[in-house]
């Protein structure tokens, strides 16, 4: 059974293993220079109980643009995301600017947080 993660301390302790992260699913504006209203392009992060952001897939990967149906279903909801937990997102294959943060990749499942 995968370890449940709800905070950055727990995240650091189990990074490199399959884990179940509990947090609020939300869209993420990944622009370098954010001006005006947020621009959402399908990127998503979980916000853990302590405020830590964990992206679903590395921002540079095609898989980081989550399906519209998934976003519509889970945006703003408390969820459990199961997958391989990285303390820092994997590097892109080609040099480029990217967000450096913890991430889950690959994402195996997303489900409602019970309770």
TIFIVO-392062 format. One record per residue: residue in three letters; x, y, z of N, C-alpha, C, O in turn. Coordinates in steps of 0.1 Angstrom, whole numbers, plus 5000, padded with zeros to 4 digits. Each point is the difference from the previous one (the first is absolute). Layout:
BEGIN
ALAXYZXYZXYZXYZ ...
END
This chain:
BEGIN
UNK500849885000499250125000500950125000501050015007 UNK498650094985500850134999499850085012499050005007 UNK502150084997500050095011499150124997500150064989 UNK499149995021499250124998500950125003500849995010 UNK499150114982500850125002499150125000499250024991 UNK501050065020499150125002500850135002499450115001 UNK502049885000500850115003501449994993500349894996 UNK500450225004501450004994500949905007500849934994 UNK499150075020500949915007499749864996501049924998 UNK497850045001499749864996500449974986500549904997 UNK499450204994500449994986501549975000500449914992 UNK500450175015501449974999500449865005501049954995 UNK498350005015500349875005499749894991500649895001 UNK498450124989499749894992500350034985499649924991 UNK501050195006500350034986500849894993500949945007 UNK498850034981500649894993499249875000500349904994 UNK498650105013499149895002498650034995499650124999 UNK499649784999498650024996499350055013500149935011 UNK499150174988499350065012498650044996499750024989 UNK499550015022498750064998500050135006500150025013 UNK499850094979500150135005498550055002499249984992 UNK500650095020498750055003500150155000500850065007 UNK498350004984500050154999498950054992499249924995 UNK500850215003499050074992500550014985501150054998 UNK498249894993500350014986499650134994499050065003 UNK502050004990499750144995500950034987501149954999 UNK498350134993500850044988501150095003500050075011 UNK501049934981501350075003500350094988500149954988 UNK500250185014500550094989501549985000500750045010 UNK499849914979501549975000500850104992501249984997 UNK498150135000500850114992501150055009499950025012 UNK501250024982501150065007499750145005500350035011 UNK499150054981499650135003498550015001499350024990 UNK500149965022498650005002499550145001500250065011 UNK499149994979499350135001498649984997499549924992 UNK499750165016498549994998499449885006500649945009 UNK498350024985499349885005500849874997500850004990 UNK499149905018500749874997499649954987498950024995 UNK502149914999499849934987500249855002501149965004 UNK497949964995500149865002500049934987499250014992 UNK501849905007500349934988499949855002500449924992 UNK499050045019499849865003501049945011499949885003 UNK501050205002500949965010499350005014499250095002 UNK501249825006499349985013501049975011501149944997 UNK498650105015500849975012499149965011498850055001 UNK501749875008499349985013500650095010501250035000 UNK497950035008500550085011499849915013498849975004 UNK502350005002499949925012499650085012499950124999 UNK499849825012499550075012500850115005499550105005 UNK501949894993500950105004500350114990500950085002 UNK498449914986500150104990501049964989500250074990 UNK500549815012500949964990499349964986499049945000 UNK501650114989499449974987500849884994501250005000 UNK498049914995500649884993499349994986498849985000 UNK502050044990499549994986499649864997500749905004 UNK498350084987499749884994500749994987499650064990 UNK501549875010500949984989500950134999499650105004 UNK501649884990500950124998499450094991499449964990 UNK500650175012499450104992500350004985499250034992 UNK502049925005500550004986499449884993500150004987 UNK499449905019499549884993498650014995499250085005 UNK500549854984498750004994498949965011498950055000 UNK501549855008499149955010499650105011499049985007 UNK501750134994499750115010498850074996499350065009 UNK500349944978498750064996498949905002499849914992 UNK499650105019499049915004498750004992499750114995 UNK499649785003498850004992498950105006499950015012 UNK499450054979499050105004498949935009499650065010 UNK500149824987499049935008500549985015499350015009 UNK502049964992500649985013500050135008499650015012 UNK500850104981500050135007498650045004499850055011 UNK499249934980498650045004499549925012499350055008 UNK501149824992499549915011500750045014499350005010 UNK502050034990500750015012500450145005500450025011 UNK499550084980500550135003499450055013498850015001 UNK502050035009499650055013499649905010499650035011 UNK500549844985499649895009501249945008501150014995 UNK498649945016501049925008500149864993499049934999 UNK502250034997500249874993501249935006500750055008 UNK499449824988501149925002500649974987499349944991 UNK502050095007500749974987501049905003500950015009 UNK499149884984500949895001501050004989499650014988 UNK501749985015501049994989501450015006500250015013 UNK500849994979501450015004500350145004499950094992 UNK500549935020500350135006501550044998500949925004 UNK499350204990501350054998500150135009499250085000 UNK501949935008500350115009500150134991499750115004 UNK500849874984500250114990499749944986500449894997 UNK498850184995499649954987501249964992501050065000 UNK498949834992501149964991500350114990499250084997 UNK502149934999500550104991499449984986499749884996 UNK500050224997499549994986501149944991501250025003 UNK498449914986501149944991500850104993501249984997 UNK498250145000500750114994500050125010499050025007 UNK502150054994500050115010498950104997499850054989 UNK499549995022498950104999499650045014500349945010 UNK499150184991499550055013498949915004499149974992 UNK500950005021498949915005499950035015500850065007 UNK498049904998499850025015500749895007499949884997 UNK500850155014500749905008499249985012499850095009 UNK499649804992499149965011499949855001500449934991 UNK499150025021499749865000498949974990499250084996 UNK500849794999499049964991499749855001500849935006 UNK498050034988499749864999500049974986499450064991 UNK501449845005500249964986500649855000501149985005 UNK498249934989498650024994498950005010500149945011 UNK498850134986498849995008499349874996499749984989 UNK500049945022499349884998498550015001499349934993 UNK500350155017498650015002499750135008500850055007 UNK497950004991499550115008498649965005499249954992 UNK500650075021498749965005499650105011500850075006 UNK497949934997499550095011500649975013500249885003 UNK500150225005500549985014498849965008499050085001 UNK501049815006498949955008499950095012501050045006 UNK497749984998499850085013499850144997499850085009 
END
